[in-house]
């Protein structure tokens, strides 16, 4: 049985740092002798869907974490509402490892923030391990923010701010637990947010992630995936008046489309190795979940799924935890 451990670190900045509040989360799993992957569905479609859910989720520090940051909300709430830092979730399928859990003590983080030429640059580096070192992880993330108002660039957003150019310049991370590992080898985003002088912010742009996952079973078989994910945001909208980042996942709407490519290597218990090349089209409708009884999609509420299709196959996943749902 996996015992998930989620760490959320909130780091506050002064107004001179553009009120950009950046956090970091390391999800570390302490496991007993049973691997959750023993019973998990690790088919190609499920592995693709799990990687996408992990890359989009809030608590896995994915795309939604960027949208929920105080910088993206226009600084309307001041310090104290940040993101979760680079992603560390395992991209787990139903029955797989990981998931949200209680908050342990803070990680060891180094934070640097500078402002020059109308651009704020924030760099965060964190590390965390369980007391017995059976699970550990680290993360590095660099972001830039550039606000614009009627008179040009703004160091600190205010009620006159109209636009934000927000970039995840680079993001890498590693998470290791007894029966697997998840590594984000590269991640980046180029996002433009408009309508900052309105209640609802509209975001368009791109988000990319490359990484590798490993799931090991007790019979010594394993599944390794090396993947690349490229997503495009179209009119993703959310209220900048939502008080917490956890609330923003209930307010968001819009579409996310893109492609997932991967090489999946399966090693059987007898040592036989098979390799599969996978390519899938991705379509996500934020703020909606698959319909039931022929009545079509329903709005998302706290703790429920959003709608995703991987190569035409429907999946449901939780926007907050970044987990696929049964």
C-alpha positions as a printed NumPy array, in Angstrom:
array([[  0.   ,   0.   ,   0.   ],
       [  1.373,   3.391,  -0.913],
       [  1.448,   6.06 ,   1.765],
       [  1.525,   9.337,  -0.149],
       [  3.382,  12.3  ,   1.238],
       [  2.751,  15.745,  -0.238],
       [  4.891,  18.728,   0.607],
       [  3.778,  22.263,  -0.161],
       [  6.149,  25.148,   0.471],
       [  4.895,  28.724,   0.332],
       [  7.579,  31.388,  -0.18 ],
       [  6.651,  35.048,   0.227],
       [  8.153,  37.957,  -1.655],
       [  8.095,  41.706,  -1.083],
       [  6.288,  44.113,  -3.402],
       [  9.621,  44.749,  -5.128],
       [  9.454,  41.143,  -6.356],
       [  6.175,  41.884,  -8.13 ],
       [  4.191,  40.107,  -5.424],
       [  5.068,  36.896,  -7.249],
       [  4.541,  34.168,  -4.692],
       [  6.253,  30.978,  -5.732],
       [  6.017,  27.636,  -3.927],
       [  7.424,  24.169,  -4.381],
       [  5.957,  20.718,  -3.863],
       [  7.693,  17.388,  -3.673],
       [  5.425,  14.361,  -3.664],
       [  7.276,  11.469,  -2.045],
       [  5.858,   8.009,  -1.485],
       [  6.853,   5.664,   1.326],
       [  5.814,   2.157,   0.311],
       [  5.793,  -1.322,   1.794],
       [  6.738,  -4.457,  -0.147],
       [  3.655,  -4.311,  -2.377],
       [  3.956,  -2.217,  -5.512],
       [  0.736,  -0.382,  -6.49 ],
       [  1.739,  -1.017, -10.117],
       [  1.048,  -4.729,  -9.556],
       [ -2.67 ,  -4.172, -10.157],
       [ -2.608,  -0.941, -12.175],
       [ -3.63 ,  -0.739, -15.82 ],
       [ -0.386,   0.24 , -17.576],
       [ -1.632,   0.125, -21.172],
       [ -0.335,   2.727, -23.636],
       [ -3.508,   4.824, -23.55 ],
       [ -3.594,   4.851, -19.748],
       [  0.088,   5.769, -19.487],
       [ -0.532,   8.645, -21.92 ],
       [ -3.597,   9.864, -20.039],
       [ -1.777,   9.627, -16.706],
       [  1.162,  11.67 , -18.01 ],
       [ -1.191,  14.366, -19.324],
       [ -3.21 ,  14.502, -16.074],
       [  0.011,  14.831, -14.096],
       [  1.275,  17.613, -16.383],
       [ -1.979,  19.581, -16.068],
       [ -2.798,  19.067, -12.359],
       [ -2.571,  21.622,  -9.579],
       [ -0.984,  19.534,  -6.814],
       [  1.398,  17.886,  -9.305],
       [  2.649,  21.404, -10.081],
       [  1.543,  21.227, -13.672],
       [ -0.124,  23.675, -16.014],
       [ -2.945,  24.529, -13.613],
       [ -0.389,  25.417, -10.963],
       [  0.95 ,  28.109, -13.295],
       [ -2.551,  29.437, -13.934],
       [ -3.309,  29.491, -10.209],
       [ -0.232,  31.5  ,  -9.248],
       [ -0.641,  34.917,  -7.701],
       [  1.264,  36.412, -10.634],
       [ -1.237,  34.96 , -13.108],
       [ -4.162,  36.258, -11.06 ],
       [ -2.799,  39.768, -11.407],
       [ -1.595,  40.164,  -7.842],
       [ -5.102,  41.042,  -6.715],
       [ -4.701,  39.102,  -3.493],
       [ -1.201,  40.064,  -2.425],
       [  1.379,  37.627,  -1.021],
       [  0.409,  34.246,   0.279],
       [ -1.229,  32.538,  -2.694],
       [  1.444,  30.814,  -4.698],
       [  1.922,  27.789,  -6.865],
       [  3.343,  24.402,  -6.034],
       [  6.604,  24.534,  -7.983],
       [  7.858,  21.988, -10.522],
       [  5.908,  18.805, -11.034],
       [  6.776,  15.64 ,  -9.133],
       [  3.726,  13.446,  -9.381],
       [  4.286,   9.971, -10.786],
       [  1.721,  10.294, -13.545],
       [ -0.195,   7.559, -11.816],
       [ -3.021,   5.551, -13.38 ],
       [ -5.961,   4.32 , -11.284],
       [ -4.522,   1.985,  -8.675],
       [ -1.047,   3.357,  -9.306],
       [  1.328,   5.007,  -6.846],
       [  1.037,   8.454,  -5.379],
       [ -1.766,  10.878,  -4.692],
       [ -2.611,  13.783,  -2.417],
       [ -1.941,  13.467,   1.295],
       [ -1.179,  15.389,   4.478],
       [  1.321,  18.222,   4.534],
       [  4.692,  17.357,   6.141],
       [  7.252,  19.948,   7.31 ],
       [  8.756,  22.322,   4.764],
       [ 11.352,  21.289,   2.207],
       [ 14.787,  22.794,   1.878],
       [ 14.349,  25.543,  -0.727],
       [ 16.483,  28.321,  -2.154],
       [ 14.667,  31.244,  -3.812],
       [ 16.041,  34.111,  -5.866],
       [ 14.096,  37.01 ,  -7.411],
       [ 15.324,  39.89 ,  -9.56 ],
       [ 13.703,  42.707, -11.537],
       [ 15.292,  44.367, -14.564],
       [ 14.088,  45.876, -17.805],
       [ 10.401,  45.368, -17.009],
       [ 10.805,  41.636, -16.286],
       [ 10.756,  39.818, -12.938],
       [ 12.748,  36.578, -12.838],
       [ 12.165,  34.051, -10.058],
       [ 14.224,  30.898,  -9.509],
       [ 13.308,  28.205,  -6.974],
       [ 15.337,  25.09 ,  -6.104],
       [ 14.011,  22.574,  -3.566],
       [ 14.838,  19.149,  -2.204],
       [ 13.084,  16.726,   0.126],
       [ 13.49 ,  13.16 ,   1.392],
       [ 11.723,  10.852,   3.801],
       [ 13.522,  10.257,   7.125],
       [ 14.74 ,   6.812,   6.006],
       [ 15.706,   8.111,   2.535],
       [ 13.584,   5.466,   0.793],
       [ 11.906,   8.25 ,  -1.158],
       [ 13.417,  11.548,  -2.2  ],
       [ 13.176,  14.285,  -4.786],
       [ 14.411,  17.648,  -5.978],
       [ 13.141,  20.402,  -8.257],
       [ 14.4  ,  23.468, -10.081],
       [ 12.233,  26.101, -11.723],
       [ 12.85 ,  29.478, -13.388],
       [  9.969,  31.805, -14.34 ],
       [  9.621,  35.315, -15.735],
       [  6.756,  37.809, -15.41 ],
       [  6.209,  40.982, -17.442],
       [  3.176,  43.146, -16.61 ],
       [  1.815,  45.87 , -18.867],
       [ -0.451,  48.796, -18.054],
       [ -1.665,  51.874, -19.937],
       [  1.687,  53.591, -19.418],
       [  3.882,  50.624, -20.293],
       [  5.741,  47.998, -18.193],
       [  4.847,  47.637, -14.505],
       [  7.024,  46.083, -11.821],
       [  4.021,  45.505,  -9.571],
       [  0.562,  44.775, -11.021],
       [ -2.318,  46.995,  -9.912],
       [ -5.887,  47.814, -10.937],
       [ -4.675,  49.341, -14.205],
       [ -2.74 ,  46.254, -15.359],
       [ -4.132,  44.883, -18.621],
       [ -1.718,  42.153, -19.756],
       [  0.847,  39.669, -18.483],
       [  3.498,  37.773, -20.399],
       [  4.323,  34.771, -18.219],
       [  7.025,  32.229, -19.073],
       [  8.215,  29.057, -17.444],
       [ 11.751,  29.32 , -18.76 ],
       [ 12.817,  25.937, -17.456],
       [ 11.613,  23.316, -15.023],
       [ 13.207,  20.004, -14.057],
       [ 12.561,  17.562, -11.252],
       [ 13.177,  14.068,  -9.991],
       [ 11.098,  11.904,  -7.697],
       [ 12.211,   8.448,  -6.543],
       [ 10.263,   5.973,  -4.431],
       [ 10.836,   2.26 ,  -3.693],
       [  8.896,   0.932,  -6.694],
       [  9.473,   3.612,  -9.274],
       [ 10.609,   7.04 , -10.297],
       [  9.348,  10.08 , -12.16 ],
       [ 11.67 ,  12.545, -13.82 ],
       [ 10.775,  15.754, -15.618],
       [ 13.793,  16.396, -17.812],
       [ 12.457,  19.623, -19.341],
       [  9.351,  21.793, -19.063],
       [  8.507,  25.238, -20.39 ],
       [  5.565,  27.542, -21.023],
       [  4.872,  30.755, -22.916],
       [  1.586,  32.232, -21.723],
       [ -0.19 ,  35.501, -22.389],
       [ -2.91 ,  36.655, -20.018],
       [ -5.273,  39.459, -21.   ],
       [ -8.267,  41.24 , -19.438],
       [ -6.436,  41.936, -16.172],
       [ -8.694,  44.928, -15.704],
       [-11.711,  42.576, -15.727],
       [-12.905,  40.011, -13.187],
       [-11.979,  37.131, -15.479],
       [ -8.499,  36.616, -16.961],
       [ -8.118,  34.981, -20.386],
       [ -4.983,  32.909, -21.017],
       [ -3.582,  31.648, -24.316],
       [ -0.246,  30.043, -25.035],
       [  1.755,  26.839, -25.004],
       [  3.041,  24.381, -22.403],
       [  5.553,  21.581, -22.95 ],
       [  7.014,  18.814, -20.833],
       [  9.48 ,  15.974, -21.42 ],
       [ 10.071,  13.235, -18.932],
       [ 10.458,   9.597, -18.018],
       [  8.62 ,   7.301, -15.618],
       [  9.337,   3.844, -14.239],
       [  6.862,   1.465, -12.605],
       [  8.19 ,  -1.771, -11.085],
       [  6.188,  -4.852, -10.09 ],
       [  6.976,  -7.43 ,  -7.41 ],
       [  7.562, -10.124, -10.06 ],
       [ 10.549,  -8.051, -11.318],
       [  8.719,  -6.889, -14.449],
       [  8.691,  -3.176, -15.206],
       [  7.321,  -0.501, -17.511],
       [  9.471,   2.471, -18.528],
       [  8.155,   5.434, -20.492],
       [ 10.09 ,   8.273, -22.125],
       [  7.606,  10.891, -23.317],
       [  7.166,  14.361, -24.789],
       [  4.013,  16.429, -24.34 ],
       [  3.123,  19.631, -26.209],
       [ -0.072,  21.477, -25.29 ],
       [ -1.81 ,  24.597, -26.592],
       [ -4.165,  26.66 , -24.441],
       [ -7.107,  28.318, -26.167],
       [ -9.14 ,  30.917, -24.269],
       [ -8.548,  29.359, -20.864],
       [-10.443,  31.6  , -18.475],
       [-10.55 ,  31.941, -14.7  ],
       [-11.561,  34.494, -12.118],
       [ -8.691,  36.434, -10.611],
       [-10.876,  37.022,  -7.559],
       [-10.701,  33.401,  -6.404],
       [ -9.038,  33.544,  -2.992],
       [ -6.87 ,  30.4  ,  -3.159],
       [ -5.084,  28.345,  -5.779],
       [ -7.177,  25.339,  -4.795],
       [-10.291,  27.289,  -5.7  ],
       [ -9.008,  28.24 ,  -9.137],
       [ -9.358,  24.702, -10.47 ],
       [-13.119,  25.066,  -9.986],
       [-13.26 ,  28.378, -11.843],
       [-11.204,  27.515, -14.903],
       [-12.699,  26.906, -18.348],
       [-11.422,  26.645, -21.91 ],
       [ -9.698,  24.04 , -24.052],
       [ -6.252,  22.451, -24.058],
       [ -5.158,  20.446, -27.096],
       [ -1.916,  18.887, -28.189],
       [  0.15 ,  15.788, -28.802],
       [  1.759,  13.083, -26.683],
       [  4.576,  10.923, -28.043],
       [  6.39 ,   8.228, -26.11 ],
       [  8.6  ,   5.179, -26.216],
       [  7.309,   2.512, -23.823],
       [  9.698,  -0.255, -22.829],
       [  8.24 ,  -3.289, -21.088],
       [ 10.55 ,  -5.773, -19.372],
       [  8.938,  -9.086, -18.453],
       [  9.868, -11.098, -15.381],
       [ 11.917, -13.469, -17.562],
       [ 13.912, -10.58 , -18.999],
       [ 12.099, -10.336, -22.332],
       [ 12.02 ,  -6.723, -23.559],
       [  9.422,  -5.221, -25.899],
       [  9.291,  -1.64 , -27.148],
       [  6.279,   0.34 , -28.338],
       [  6.22 ,   3.732, -30.054],
       [  3.125,   5.724, -29.129],
       [  1.587,   8.914, -30.532],
       [ -1.724,  10.319, -29.308],
       [ -3.794,  13.45 , -29.943],
       [ -4.891,  15.129, -26.708],
       [ -8.075,  17.126, -26.141],
       [ -9.106,  18.554, -22.764],
       [-12.192,  20.587, -21.976],
       [-11.478,  22.343, -18.693],
       [-14.376,  22.816, -16.337],
       [-16.332,  19.896, -17.792],
       [-16.526,  16.213, -17.038],
       [-17.771,  13.281, -19.134],
       [-21.56 ,  13.189, -19.355],
       [-23.703,  10.507, -17.792],
       [-26.934,   9.014, -19.036],
       [-26.705,  10.832, -22.357],
       [-27.145,  14.247, -20.771],
       [-23.794,  15.574, -21.898],
       [-20.962,  17.185, -19.908],
       [-21.586,  18.615, -16.458],
       [-19.712,  21.475, -14.766],
       [-16.811,  20.445, -12.555],
       [-17.243,  20.769,  -8.797],
       [-14.595,  20.331,  -6.109],
       [-12.98 ,  16.921,  -6.194],
       [-14.577,  15.744,  -9.468],
       [-13.123,  15.157, -12.9  ],
       [-12.551,  17.159, -15.997],
       [-13.008,  15.76 , -19.501],
       [-10.022,  14.469, -21.514],
       [ -9.705,  12.424, -24.677],
       [ -6.541,  10.558, -25.594],
       [ -6.622,   9.415, -29.197],
       [-10.41 ,   9.63 , -29.023],
       [-10.658,   7.499, -25.865],
       [-12.399,   9.301, -22.978],
       [-10.798,   9.654, -19.552],
       [-11.685,  11.507, -16.389],
       [ -9.097,  13.09 , -14.131],
       [ -9.066,  15.286, -11.069],
       [ -7.785,  18.78 , -11.808],
       [ -6.566,  19.323,  -8.265],
       [ -4.635,  16.095,  -7.677],
       [ -3.635,  15.438, -11.298],
       [ -4.835,  11.832, -10.937],
       [ -6.811,   9.665, -13.3  ],
       [-10.132,   8.462, -11.914],
       [-11.636,   5.005, -12.27 ]])
